[in-house]
Amino acid sequence: MKEDKNNNTEKISRKRPPKNKHIDVRFTEDEFNTVLKNAQLSGRSKSIYLHDIALGHKPSLPMTTEQQEALKGLTGARAELVYIRNALHALPQTERKKLFKRAEFMERWLQGVNDIIREWSNIRNRFIDMI
């Protein structure tokens, strides 16, 4: 913050310094198309994309539809675990011990946990396939 003559405080603008230097770069047709495609994928102009790459930044790409679906699946699987945990924590310790001693409950419990683990594995594999 900066104080002026009237003791009023005002924010100092933090603008980027002007970019008045440039470098001409030539590409083949295929290289140019690749740069153009990558810039569009990252949501940047060609100039900003090349500027960021040249300075060592790796522009991130927006999530694909498959990645968004995988993330939703992961969120759903997490919600299931939270639901199970909360249901068990709501029970007194003696009730929990009784439940875990019953074979039927344990079978359903293990089936539920296995389903969640399978879903996580599917999500992980989808992310790996996208890389």
C-alpha positions in Angstrom: 0.0 0.0 0.0 1.1 3.5 -0.6 0.2 6.7 1.2 -0.4 9.9 -0.8 -0.3 13.5 0.5 -3.7 13.3 2.0 -2.9 10.3 4.1 -5.2 8.1 2.0 -4.1 4.6 1.3 -4.4 3.2 -2.2 -3.3 -0.1 -3.7 -0.3 0.0 -6.0 -1.0 -1.5 -9.4 1.2 -4.5 -10.0 1.2 -4.5 -13.8 3.6 -6.6 -15.8 6.4 -4.7 -17.4 5.7 -4.0 -21.1 6.9 -6.6 -23.5 8.6 -4.6 -26.3 11.2 -7.2 -27.4 10.5 -10.0 -29.8 12.1 -12.9 -31.4 11.1 -14.1 -34.9 10.9 -17.9 -35.1 10.3 -19.9 -38.3 8.5 -23.3 -38.4 7.7 -25.9 -41.0 4.0 -26.3 -41.9 3.7 -29.4 -39.6 5.6 -27.7 -36.7 3.4 -24.6 -37.0 0.2 -26.7 -37.0 1.5 -28.5 -33.9 2.2 -25.3 -32.1 -1.2 -23.9 -33.1 -2.9 -27.1 -31.9 -1.1 -27.1 -28.6 -1.8 -23.4 -28.0 -5.5 -24.0 -28.7 -5.6 -27.0 -26.4 -4.0 -25.0 -23.6 -6.4 -22.1 -24.2 -3.6 -19.6 -25.0 -2.7 -17.6 -28.0 0.3 -18.8 -30.1 2.4 -15.9 -28.7 1.6 -16.5 -25.0 2.0 -20.3 -25.5 5.5 -20.0 -27.0 6.4 -17.3 -24.4 5.5 -19.6 -21.6 7.2 -22.7 -23.1 10.4 -20.7 -23.8 10.6 -19.5 -20.1 10.3 -23.1 -18.9 6.6 -23.1 -18.0 4.5 -26.1 -18.9 1.0 -24.9 -19.9 -1.6 -27.2 -18.4 -4.4 -28.5 -20.5 -8.0 -28.3 -19.5 -9.5 -31.6 -18.3 -10.9 -33.8 -20.9 -14.4 -35.3 -20.7 -13.0 -38.6 -19.7 -10.9 -37.1 -17.0 -14.0 -35.2 -15.7 -16.0 -38.5 -15.6 -13.1 -40.2 -13.8 -13.0 -37.5 -11.3 -16.8 -37.8 -10.7 -16.3 -41.5 -10.2 -13.6 -40.9 -7.7 -15.8 -38.4 -5.8 -18.6 -40.9 -5.8 -16.4 -43.6 -4.4 -15.1 -41.3 -1.7 -18.6 -40.4 -0.8 -19.4 -44.1 -0.3 -16.5 -44.5 2.1 -17.5 -41.4 4.0 -21.1 -42.7 4.3 -19.9 -46.0 5.6 -17.5 -44.4 8.1 -20.1 -42.0 9.4 -22.6 -44.8 9.8 -20.2 -46.9 11.8 -19.0 -44.0 13.9 -22.6 -43.3 14.9 -22.9 -46.7 16.4 -21.7 -47.4 20.0 -18.6 -49.5 20.2 -20.5 -52.6 21.4 -22.8 -52.4 18.4 -19.8 -52.2 16.0 -18.3 -55.3 17.6 -21.5 -57.2 17.2 -21.8 -56.2 13.6 -18.3 -57.2 12.7 -18.8 -60.6 14.4 -21.7 -61.5 12.1 -20.6 -63.3 8.9 -23.4 -61.8 6.8 -22.4 -58.3 7.7 -18.7 -58.9 7.1 -19.5 -60.4 3.6 -21.5 -57.3 2.6 -18.8 -55.1 4.1 -16.1 -56.8 2.2 -18.2 -56.7 -1.0 -18.7 -52.9 -0.6 -15.0 -52.3 0.1 -14.1 -54.4 -2.9 -16.5 -52.5 -5.2 -14.9 -49.2 -4.1 -11.4 -50.5 -4.6 -12.4 -51.8 -8.1 -13.9 -48.3 -8.9 -10.7 -46.6 -7.8 -8.6 -49.0 -9.9 -10.8 -48.2 -13.0 -10.4 -44.5 -12.4 -6.7 -44.8 -12.0 -6.4 -46.8 -15.2 -8.5 -44.3 -17.1 -6.1 -41.5 -16.0 -3.1 -43.6 -16.9 -4.5 -44.3 -20.3 -5.0 -40.6 -20.9 -1.3 -39.8 -20.3 
